[in-house]
Amino acid sequence: MSSTYYFAIVGTNDSPLYETELGVQRDESKYLNQFIVHAALDLVDDAQFMSTACYLKIVDRYNDWNVSAYVTPSNTRLMLLHEAKADDAIRLFFTDCHELYLKTLLNPFYEPNTPIQSQAFDTKVNVLAKKYLF
């Protein structure tokens, strides 16, 4: 069985900055994945005030899917929709993606809270996914 993941970075104004499907891509579930992750944002807002950690673990469930979240100090949310439960691997994936996002913020040509359209960013996220999730 091959795993499917949906990763999204959501900005401070609840707009998606980056999204990608990792693993087996299914076109029919793209909008469902977006809906599940967006619906979990309210639960992330509630959970972030109950914890002092950036990694909030699983914040929501939908059928066989789990939504894990990571909140940066600037309130940018990294969200991962997944089936498997591998907390340590997901935490490491989020930590490295956060570092990658910080490097993007340091780019003088990137405007904060705008979509990330860099092909290099996308390639590095896929490499991190292969390293930690697959």
Residue pairs with C-beta under 8 A, 6 or more apart in sequence:
2 23
2 24
3 23
3 24
3 82
3 83
3 84
3 133
3 134
4 21
4 22
4 23
4 24
4 25
4 26
4 82
4 83
5 21
5 22
5 23
5 80
5 81
5 82
5 129
5 133
6 19
6 20
6 21
6 22
6 33
6 34
6 37
6 80
6 81
6 82
7 18
7 19
7 20
7 21
7 22
7 78
7 79
7 80
7 81
7 97
7 125
7 129
8 16
8 18
8 19
8 20
8 34
8 37
8 78
8 79
8 80
8 81
9 16
9 17
9 18
9 19
9 76
9 77
9 78
9 79
9 97
9 101
9 116
10 16
10 17
10 37
10 38
10 41
10 76
10 77
10 78
10 79
11 17
11 76
11 112
11 113
12 74
12 75
12 76
12 113
13 113
14 38
14 41
15 113
16 34
16 115
17 76
17 113
17 114
17 115
17 116
18 115
18 116
18 121
18 122
18 125
19 34
20 122
20 125
20 126
21 30
21 33
22 125
22 126
22 129
22 133
22 134
23 129
23 133
23 134
33 81
36 60
36 62
36 65
36 67
36 81
37 67
37 79
37 81
39 60
39 62
40 59
40 60
40 67
40 69
40 79
41 77
41 79
43 59
43 60
43 67
44 56
44 59
44 69
44 71
44 77
44 79
47 56
47 59
47 69
48 56
48 71
54 70
54 71
54 72
54 73
54 94
54 98
55 68
55 69
55 70
55 90
55 91
55 94
55 95
56 68
56 69
56 70
56 71
57 68
57 69
57 87
58 66
58 67
58 68
58 85
59 67
59 68
59 69
60 66
60 67
61 67
64 83
65 81
65 82
65 83
66 81
66 82
66 83
66 85
67 79
67 80
67 81
68 79
68 80
68 82
68 90
68 94
69 77
69 78
69 79
69 80
70 77
70 78
70 79
70 91
70 94
70 95
70 97
70 98
71 77
71 78
72 78
72 98
72 101
76 101
78 94
78 97
78 98
78 101
80 90
80 93
80 94
82 90
82 133
86 133
89 132
89 133
90 132
90 133
92 132
93 128
93 129
93 131
93 132
93 133
96 128
96 131
96 132
97 125
97 128
100 121
100 124
100 125
100 128
101 116
104 110
104 116
104 118
104 121
105 112
110 116
